[in-house]
């Protein structure tokens, strides 16, 4: 068996300038988790000033 290399997929990005209490990236990640992608989570990309929803995938 060969070594696995984890990689990240960014299915969606959301601008950071949303009104207070409005969390579209968190809602999107929660919907992905409900659809069977348990590792969907939100990270902040400071360079682009966006919240990114990322998932980990393993390649062989």
N, C-alpha and C positions, 0 to 999 in steps of 0.2 A: 504494500500500500504506500502511496506517496503522501507527502506531508500536505496538510490542508492550509490554505491561506485565507484568512477571513478578509472580507471586503465589505464595504458599505455601499448601500444603494440609497439615493435620495429621490424618493418618489414625488415629493412636493416641497415647495418653499413658500413662506408667507412673510410679507413685509413686517418689520418690527413696530411700525407706527400705528397700530390699531388702538381704538379707544379703550380706556380702562375697563376691565371686566370682560373684554371680548377676546377669546382665545382660540382662533381658528386652527392653529397648528396643533394644539392639544386635542381639540375635537376631532381633527383628521386622524391623529395618531390613535386615539381611542377607538375610532371607527375601524381602523386597520387591525387593531388588536381584536376587536369583536368579530372581524371577518377571518381570523385565524393567523395573523402575523403577530405573535406574542412579543417580539422584540422591537416593535415600532416605538420610537421615542423621539423627543424633540430636543434639539441642540441649537444654540445660538451661534451663527456665523458672524463674527464681528466685522470681518472684512466687507461683507455685502450688506450688513445690517438687516439680516433675515433670520427668522426661525425656520430651521430645516427639520423635516421629519425624516429620520433615517432608519434603516433596517440593516441588520447584519446578515450576510449570506456567506456560505462556505463553499469554496470551489475546490475541486480535486484535480 
